[in-house]
Amino acid sequence: MRLALIPARGGSKRIQRKNIREFLGKPVIAYAIGAAIRSGLFERILVSTDDPEIAKVASCFGVETPFSRPAELSGDDVTTDAVLVHAVEEAQRLYGPLDPSCCIYPVNPLLTAEVLLAGLDLLVEHRAPSSFPVVRYDFPIEQALELNDGVHPRFRQPELVEARSQDLPVSYHDAGMFYWFDPAALLAGGRLFCDDSVAFEIPAERCQDVNTPEDWAVAELKYKRLEAAGEFR
């Protein structure tokens, strides 16, 4: 059985009730659920949550919350790894052995079925323990500045200040959208990211990490632009 597991805790300090806050007319978690359903890749879609209201919203959009997340896995410092291990153990207890499955973040309005499929294809092609999308940094991180005492700029790597950007390696960051994973590998190692993980690049306009109200506004603008181009049909 192939599952989509959506981790959605109730607490959120920077944006209150972030996982079910309204995004362009419906709870933001509904967009992740919708992409998972449209993909046709999953036999079950589950939400891991400690919050009854989130569970109710999820059920309204056609997904299950067959177990509750314990309090010790609901704090600010709890990792996705720990939450996912618990969810996989509970799912296997209920449904038996799992095929490669996917952890999908709930605040994910730009997610499409096509990107989910690309992640699965990469996982299968490389027989990897996990796969996920990444985004290219738009400026060489080797030429980054830090502010000493809050006001004095200093290059982190002064020996590379004069290097041409095209001569520096391309760097990426996690897009923060989803992780395909091999359940057996996850339970054995307790981690999604490992030396044999694989990743694929997506354009910056197709994802948005949402941690502040400003991020939320940018995500809405990106969504409207992609929707107008027919990306979510």
Rosetta blueprint (number, residue, H / E / L):
1 M L
2 R L
3 L E
4 A E
5 L E
6 I E
7 P E
8 A L
9 R L
10 G L
11 G L
12 S L
13 K L
14 R L
15 I L
16 Q L
17 R L
18 K H
19 N H
20 I H
21 R L
22 E E
23 F E
24 L L
25 G L
26 K E
27 P E
28 V L
29 I H
30 A H
31 Y H
32 A H
33 I H
34 G H
35 A H
36 A H
37 I H
38 R H
39 S H
40 G L
41 L L
42 F L
43 E L
44 R E
45 I E
46 L E
47 V E
48 S E
49 T E
50 D L
51 D L
52 P H
53 E H
54 I H
55 A H
56 K H
57 V H
58 A H
59 S H
60 C H
61 F L
62 G L
63 V L
64 E E
65 T L
66 P L
67 F L
68 S E
69 R L
70 P L
71 A H
72 E H
73 L H
74 S L
75 G L
76 D L
77 D L
78 V L
79 T L
80 T H
81 D H
82 A H
83 V H
84 L H
85 V H
86 H H
87 A H
88 V H
89 E H
90 E H
91 A H
92 Q H
93 R H
94 L H
95 Y H
96 G L
97 P L
98 L L
99 D L
100 P L
101 S E
102 C E
103 C E
104 I E
105 Y L
106 P L
107 V L
108 N L
109 P L
110 L L
111 L L
112 T L
113 A H
114 E H
115 V H
116 L H
117 L H
118 A H
119 G H
120 L H
121 D H
122 L H
123 L H
124 V H
125 E H
126 H H
127 R L
128 A L
129 P L
130 S E
131 S E
132 F E
133 P E
134 V E
135 V E
136 R E
137 Y L
138 D L
139 F L
140 P L
141 I H
142 E H
143 Q H
144 A L
145 L E
146 E E
147 L E
148 N E
149 D L
150 G L
151 V L
152 H E
153 P E
154 R E
155 F E
156 R L
157 Q L
158 P H
159 E H
160 L H
161 V L
162 E L
163 A L
164 R L
165 S H
166 Q H
167 D H
168 L L
169 P L
170 V L
171 S L
172 Y E
173 H E
174 D E
175 A L
176 G L
177 M L
178 F E
179 Y E
180 W E
181 F E
182 D L
183 P H
184 A H
185 A H
186 L H
187 L H
188 A H
189 G H
190 G L
191 R L
192 L L
193 F L
194 C L
195 D L
196 D L
197 S L
198 V E
199 A E
200 F E
201 E E
202 I L
203 P L
204 A H
205 E H
206 R H
207 C L
208 Q L
209 D L
210 V L
211 N L
212 T L
213 P H
214 E H
215 D H
216 W H
217 A H
218 V H
219 A H
220 E H
221 L H
222 K H
223 Y H
224 K H
225 R H
226 L H
227 E H
228 A H
229 A L
230 G L
231 E L
232 F L
233 R L
